[in-house]
């Protein structure tokens, strides 16, 4: 069942003293359900550690590089460490062929697959930290992820869609969008929210996520896409939009 991880180490640019640290970072919990005698644990503890190292390295870089206020730095950091960004980099590094997954998870696609790749990316950072220390982990993040900073700065609406949407609506209608919970489900450790964003009690977009905040961001992003909020607002009889 052991996979040859030499190609993955080459892609990471890190030579592990104990290859099992890297191997564990590739173990999804579903795999252990089907392989109970597998000698390594799943990767969630390494993911927990790697998340903290990743946030510190990115925060330190943004703080030292840019004089912008805390809110903007927070938004940029969120864009750099979100699951879409991390899964993209995990895929580019070739994680797919090295992951230990159950048969069912091996067939997963879309958001589920992205989550697996993103979590593995954080777990790999945790593994590098455990095996090689903070400086090597920080060097990996600097080489692999921080070159995305210029791209992030060019996509302001994607970085902070809530602020962008609020500014847009206030400029055009002189009102502030409001967010409300439409649906909430799932156990306490895995909640799922559907949030709606409203303009003068008119629902103009919805968004889903694992927290109210992420669901609000998703709703604002949807509202901004091709000015979808204008179409929904006008269709419901909303008044005051500037004439095209």
C-alpha positions in Angstrom: 0.0 0.0 0.0 3.0 2.3 0.3 3.3 4.9 -2.4 6.6 6.2 -3.8 6.7 9.8 -2.6 10.0 10.8 -4.2 8.2 12.7 -7.0 6.1 14.6 -4.5 9.2 15.5 -2.4 10.8 16.8 -5.6 7.7 18.9 -6.4 7.7 20.3 -2.9 11.4 21.0 -3.0 11.8 19.4 0.4 13.7 16.3 1.4 12.1 14.6 4.4 14.2 13.0 7.1 11.2 10.8 7.9 9.1 10.1 4.8 6.2 9.0 7.0 5.6 12.6 8.0 4.8 13.4 4.4 3.0 10.1 3.9 0.7 10.9 6.8 -0.1 14.2 5.3 -1.6 12.3 2.3 -3.9 10.1 4.4 -7.5 11.1 4.3 -9.6 9.8 7.2 -11.8 7.8 4.8 -8.9 5.6 3.9 -8.5 4.3 7.4 -12.1 3.2 7.5 -11.3 0.7 4.7 -7.7 -0.1 5.9 -7.9 -0.4 9.7 -4.4 -1.9 9.9 -2.7 1.0 8.2 0.1 2.0 10.5 -0.3 5.8 10.2 -2.9 8.2 11.5 -5.0 10.4 9.2 -3.9 13.9 8.3 -6.2 16.1 10.4 -3.8 16.8 13.2 -1.1 17.8 10.7 -3.7 19.9 8.9 -4.4 21.7 12.2 -0.7 22.5 12.7 -0.1 23.4 9.1 -3.0 25.9 9.1 -1.4 27.8 11.9 2.0 27.9 10.3 0.5 29.0 7.0 -1.5 31.8 8.6 1.6 33.1 10.4 3.8 33.1 7.4 1.2 34.8 5.2 0.3 37.3 7.9 4.0 38.1 8.5 4.6 38.7 4.8 1.6 40.9 4.3 2.3 42.9 7.4 5.9 43.6 6.5 5.2 44.2 2.8 2.1 46.4 2.8 1.1 49.5 5.0 -2.6 48.8 4.4 -5.1 48.7 7.3 -6.0 45.5 9.1 -9.2 44.9 7.3 -7.6 44.9 3.8 -4.7 42.7 5.0 -7.2 40.3 6.5 -9.1 40.1 3.2 -5.9 39.5 1.2 -4.9 36.8 3.6 -8.2 35.1 3.3 -7.9 35.1 -0.5 -4.4 33.5 -0.2 -5.3 30.7 2.2 -8.9 29.8 1.1 -9.7 26.3 -0.1 -9.9 27.2 -3.8 -6.4 28.6 -3.7 -4.9 25.8 -1.7 -6.6 23.1 -3.7 -5.3 24.6 -6.9 -1.7 24.5 -5.6 -2.2 21.0 -4.2 -3.4 19.8 -7.6 -0.4 21.5 -9.3 2.0 19.8 -7.0 0.5 16.4 -7.9 -1.3 15.5 -4.7 -4.0 13.6 -6.5 -1.8 10.6 -7.3 -0.3 10.4 -3.8 -3.5 10.7 -1.7 -4.7 7.8 0.4 -8.5 7.8 -0.1 -11.4 5.4 0.3 -12.9 4.1 -2.9 -15.8 6.5 -2.5 -13.7 9.6 -1.8 -11.4 8.7 -4.7 -14.3 9.4 -7.0 -15.2 12.7 -5.5 -15.2 15.8 -7.6 -16.0 19.6 -7.3 -16.1 21.1 -3.8 -15.5 17.8 -2.0 -12.4 17.2 -4.0 -11.2 20.7 -3.5 -11.6 20.4 0.3 -9.5 17.2 0.3 -6.7 18.8 -1.7 -6.8 22.0 0.4 -6.7 20.1 3.7 -3.8 18.0 2.4 -1.9 21.2 1.4 -2.2 22.4 5.0 -1.2 18.9 6.3 1.9 19.0 4.1 2.9 22.3 5.6 2.4 20.7 9.1 4.5 17.7 8.0 7.3 20.0 6.7 7.3 21.9 10.0 7.5 18.7 12.1 10.2 17.2 9.9 12.3 20.2 9.0 11.3 23.1 11.2 9.7 26.5 10.7 12.2 28.0 8.3 11.9 25.2 5.8 8.1 25.4 6.0 8.1 29.1 5.6 10.5 28.8 2.6 8.0 26.4 1.0 5.1 28.7 1.5 7.1 31.6 0.2 8.1 29.8 -3.0 4.8 28.1 -3.7 2.0 30.3 -2.5 3.2 33.9 -1.9 3.8 34.5 -5.7 0.0 34.6 -5.8 -0.1 37.9 -4.0 0.0 40.2 -7.1 -2.9 38.1 -8.6 -4.9 38.5 -5.4 -4.4 42.3 -5.4 -5.8 42.5 -8.9 -9.0 40.8 -8.0 -10.5 43.1 -5.4 -14.1 42.0 -5.8 -13.1 38.3 -5.4 -11.0 39.2 -2.3 -13.7 41.1 -0.5 -17.0 40.7 -2.3 -19.1 41.9 0.7 -17.4 45.3 0.9 -17.5 45.6 -2.9 -21.2 44.8 -3.0 -22.0 47.1 -0.2 -20.1 50.0 -1.8 -21.8 49.3 -5.2 -25.3 49.3 -3.7 -24.8 52.3 -1.5 -23.4 54.2 -4.5 -26.3 53.3 -6.8 -29.3 53.1 -4.3 -28.1 54.8 -1.1 -29.1 51.7 0.9 -27.1 49.0 2.7 -27.6 45.3 1.8 -28.8 43.1 4.6 -28.0 39.4 5.2 -30.4 36.9 6.6 -30.3 33.1 7.4 -32.5 31.2 4.9 -31.6 27.7 6.1 -29.3 26.2 8.7 -28.6 22.4 9.0 -26.1 19.8 10.0 -24.5 18.8 13.3 -22.7 21.3 15.5 -19.3 20.3 14.2 -20.3 20.5 10.6 -22.9 23.2 10.1 -24.3 24.3 6.7 -25.8 27.7 6.2 -27.7 29.3 3.3 -27.7 33.0 3.6 -29.7 35.5 1.5 -28.7 39.1 0.8 -31.5 41.5 0.6 -32.0 45.1 -0.7 -35.0 46.8 0.8 -36.5 43.3 1.6 -35.9 42.0 -1.9 -33.8 38.9 -2.1 -31.2 39.4 -4.7 -28.8 36.5 -4.2 -28.0 33.5 -2.0 -24.9 31.8 -0.8 -23.9 28.6 1.0 -21.1 27.8 3.3 -19.9 26.2 6.6 -20.4 29.5 8.5 -22.6 32.5 8.3 -19.6 34.7 7.3 -18.6 32.4 4.4 -22.2 32.1 3.3 -22.5 35.9 3.3 -19.4 36.2 1.2 -20.7 33.6 -1.3 -24.0 35.5 -1.5 -22.3 38.8 -2.2 -20.0 37.2 -4.8 -23.1 35.7 -6.6 -24.8 39.1 -6.5 -21.9 40.8 -8.2 -21.5 38.3 -11.0 -22.7 40.0 -14.1 -24.7 42.4 -11.9 -27.1 39.6 -11.0 -28.4 41.7 -8.1 -29.7 44.3 -10.5 -31.7 41.8 -12.5 -33.3 40.3 -9.3 -34.0 43.7 -7.8 -35.6 45.1 -10.9 -37.6 41.9 -11.5 -39.1 42.2 -8.0 -40.1 45.8 -8.6 -37.2 47.5 -7.0 -37.0 51.2 -7.7 -34.2 53.7 -8.1 -31.6 51.8 -10.3 -29.7 54.1 -12.7 -30.9 53.8 -16.2 -28.6 51.7 -18.5 
